[in-house]
Amino acid sequence: MTLGRIMLEIRGVSKTFATEKGETVQALAGIDLTVAEQEFVCILGPSGCGKTTLLRIIAGLDRPTTGEILVEGDAVTAPSPKMAMIFQEYSLYPWRTVLDNIAFGLEVRGMERAERYSIVGRYLKLVGLEGFSGSYPYELSGGMRQRIAVARALAIEPAVLLMDEPFGALDAQTRNLMQRELLEIHNKTKKTILFVTHSVDEAVFLADRIVVLTTRPGRIREIIPVQDGRPRERTSPEFVQVRRHVLDLITEK
């Protein structure tokens, strides 16, 4: 893909934690990365390499020990309306209907009921849940609940969509379906997406570029462009070649 303007900049980000025993643990070390408008970037690496920590720092939920995050040129020091984050656990309000879960961010901003419901209607259609607006999360499948989370995040019109292993709790068939649906949504909305996963197959299927982190402290080992066009076939020679290369990087000592 032809890269557009820079949406997200990660400059020299490191993160050190103090444990309850008073020991110091370095989770991340010197992360530098830029993500362009409309780009779909996946981050993966060995377990414990700091993927989620990095995403939380980008989202403004944690502060880096050193370095900075910029979104559209503005420094991130707290959660920003320019970014929306989707978690593996859905984080839906069980007492709210599908309609009101998706409308929540717009409601917090003080938007009038009619306007926010009009916006919600568009995103219900986008994720294929028009007939479930009055349902509650407990009445829906895991895949449907994750679609609600995606619609809620998109409804506030973020510049960057952050996704932390959003399909990790789904069965394999539903996960593959959600991956395809996410690519359709990405194609329609043109959102910039930063997606953390522990699945090499998922990263190769989704990403324009794959950022592979080292073991802790997490550093960028390699950034791999995925040249294979979409839709991708998981059995194609190009797919298998990239998958093998990424696997080799992750298992490399």
C-alpha positions in Angstrom: 0.0 0.0 0.0 1.0 3.6 -0.5 1.6 5.2 2.9 -0.2 8.4 3.7 0.4 11.0 6.4 1.7 9.8 9.8 -1.1 9.2 12.3 0.8 7.7 15.2 4.4 8.1 16.3 6.2 6.1 19.0 9.4 7.8 20.0 12.0 6.0 22.2 9.4 4.4 24.5 10.7 2.4 27.4 8.8 1.1 30.4 10.2 0.0 33.8 8.1 -1.4 36.6 8.8 -1.8 40.3 7.6 -5.1 41.7 6.1 -5.5 45.2 9.5 -6.9 46.3 11.1 -3.7 45.3 12.8 -5.2 42.2 13.0 -3.4 38.9 11.6 -5.0 35.8 12.1 -3.5 32.3 9.1 -4.3 30.1 10.0 -2.2 27.0 13.2 -0.7 25.7 13.6 2.0 23.0 10.5 1.4 20.9 10.4 3.6 17.8 7.6 3.2 15.3 5.4 5.3 12.9 2.0 4.2 11.7 0.5 5.9 8.6 -3.1 6.9 7.9 -5.3 3.9 7.0 -2.5 1.4 7.8 -3.2 -1.9 9.5 -0.2 -2.8 11.7 0.0 -5.9 13.9 2.3 -6.3 16.9 3.3 -9.7 18.1 6.1 -11.4 20.0 6.8 -14.0 22.6 4.6 -14.1 25.7 5.6 -11.4 28.2 7.4 -9.2 25.6 5.3 -6.1 26.5 2.8 -6.0 23.7 -0.2 -5.1 25.9 2.0 -2.7 27.9 2.9 -0.9 24.7 -0.7 -0.6 23.6 -1.8 0.7 27.0 1.0 3.4 26.8 -0.2 4.4 23.3 -3.8 4.6 24.6 -2.7 6.9 27.4 -3.7 4.4 30.1 -0.1 4.1 31.2 2.8 6.5 31.1 6.2 5.5 29.5 9.3 5.7 31.7 11.0 7.4 28.8 9.9 8.5 25.4 6.7 9.8 24.0 3.6 9.0 21.9 2.2 11.4 19.3 -1.2 11.1 17.6 -1.6 13.4 14.6 1.3 15.4 16.0 -0.2 15.8 19.5 1.5 14.3 22.6 -0.5 11.6 24.4 -0.4 12.0 28.2 -3.9 10.6 29.0 -6.7 8.8 27.2 -7.6 10.8 24.1 -10.7 11.0 22.0 -8.4 10.5 19.0 -8.0 6.9 20.0 -10.4 4.0 20.9 -9.3 0.7 22.4 -10.9 -2.7 22.1 -10.1 -5.4 24.6 -10.4 -9.2 24.5 -13.0 -9.1 27.3 -15.5 -7.0 25.3 -16.0 -4.6 28.3 -19.7 -4.1 27.5 -22.2 -2.9 30.1 -24.6 -5.8 30.8 -27.5 -3.6 31.8 -27.4 -1.6 28.6 -28.9 -2.8 25.3 -26.8 -3.2 22.2 -28.0 0.2 21.0 -27.0 2.0 24.3 -23.7 0.2 24.6 -22.7 1.5 21.2 -24.0 5.0 22.1 -22.2 5.2 25.4 -19.1 7.2 24.2 -21.4 9.7 22.3 -23.6 10.0 25.4 -20.6 10.8 27.6 -19.7 13.6 25.1 -23.2 15.1 25.6 -24.6 14.4 22.2 -28.3 14.6 21.9 -30.2 11.3 21.9 -31.6 11.6 18.3 -28.2 12.4 16.9 -26.3 9.6 18.7 -28.9 7.0 17.8 -28.7 8.1 14.2 -24.9 7.5 14.3 -25.3 4.2 16.2 -27.7 3.0 13.5 -25.0 3.4 10.8 -22.5 1.3 12.9 -25.1 -1.3 13.7 -25.5 -1.8 10.0 -21.8 -1.8 9.4 -21.3 -4.7 11.9 -24.4 -6.6 10.8 -26.4 -6.2 14.0 -29.4 -4.1 12.9 -31.9 -6.6 14.2 -30.3 -6.8 17.7 -30.4 -3.1 18.9 -32.7 -4.0 21.8 -30.9 -7.1 22.9 -28.6 -7.3 25.9 -25.0 -8.6 25.8 -25.8 -11.9 27.7 -28.2 -12.8 24.9 -25.5 -12.7 22.2 -22.6 -14.9 21.1 -19.0 -14.0 21.7 -18.5 -12.9 18.1 -21.6 -10.7 18.3 -20.4 -9.1 21.5 -17.1 -8.3 19.9 -18.9 -6.7 17.0 -20.7 -4.4 19.5 -17.3 -3.4 21.0 -16.0 -2.6 17.5 -19.1 -0.5 16.6 -18.8 1.3 20.0 -15.2 2.2 19.3 -15.9 3.3 15.7 -18.9 5.4 16.7 -16.7 8.0 18.4 -14.8 8.5 15.1 -11.3 7.9 16.5 -8.2 8.6 14.4 -6.6 5.4 15.5 -8.2 2.1 16.6 -6.2 0.1 19.1 -7.1 -3.6 19.5 -5.6 -5.8 22.2 -6.0 -9.5 21.2 -9.7 -8.8 20.5 -10.4 -12.3 19.1 -8.4 -14.3 21.6 -11.4 -15.6 23.5 -13.3 -16.8 20.4 -13.3 -20.3 18.9 -11.3 -20.8 15.8 -14.2 -20.7 13.3 -15.6 -17.5 14.8 -12.2 -16.0 15.0 -11.5 -16.5 11.3 -15.0 -15.0 10.6 -14.2 -11.9 12.7 -10.9 -11.4 11.0 -12.6 -11.3 7.6 -15.3 -9.0 8.9 -12.7 -6.7 10.5 -10.9 -6.4 7.1 -14.2 -5.5 5.5 -14.8 -2.8 8.2 -11.2 -1.5 7.7 -11.8 -1.3 4.0 -15.1 0.6 4.4 -14.0 3.0 7.2 -10.3 3.4 6.2 -9.3 3.6 9.9 -5.7 3.4 11.1 -5.5 0.2 13.2 -2.9 -1.1 15.6 -3.6 -4.7 16.5 -1.9 -6.7 19.2 -2.0 -10.5 18.8 -0.2 -13.6 19.8 -1.2 -15.4 16.7 1.2 -15.4 13.8 -1.5 -16.6 11.4 -3.8 -13.8 12.4 -1.1 -11.2 12.0 -0.1 -12.4 8.5 -3.8 -12.5 7.5 -4.6 -9.0 8.7 -1.6 -6.7 8.6 0.0 -4.4 6.1 3.1 -4.6 8.3 4.0 -6.9 11.2 6.1 -5.5 14.1 7.9 -8.4 15.8 9.1 -7.7 19.4 11.9 -9.5 21.2 11.6 -11.2 24.6 11.6 -8.9 27.6 12.5 -6.2 27.6 10.5 -5.8 24.4 12.5 -4.2 21.5 11.6 -4.2 17.8 13.3 -7.2 16.3 12.0 -6.6 12.8 9.2 -4.9 10.9 7.9 -7.1 8.1 5.8 -5.7 5.2 3.1 -8.1 4.0 3.1 -7.7 0.2 0.4 -10.3 -0.4 -2.8 -8.6 -1.6 -6.2 -9.1 0.0 -8.2 -11.3 0.4 -5.3 -13.6 1.4 -5.3 -17.3 1.2 -3.7 -19.0 4.2 -2.3 -21.8 2.1 -0.7 -19.6 -0.6 3.1 -19.7 -1.1 3.4 -16.0 -0.2 1.3 -16.4 3.1 3.3 -19.5 4.1 6.6 -17.8 3.4 5.8 -14.7 5.6 4.3 -16.9 8.3 7.5 -19.1 8.4 9.7 -16.0 8.6 7.7 -14.5 11.5 7.7 -17.8 13.4 11.5 -18.0 13.0 11.9 -14.5 14.4 9.7 -15.3 17.5 11.4 -18.5 18.3 14.9 -17.1 17.7 17.0 -16.7 20.9 
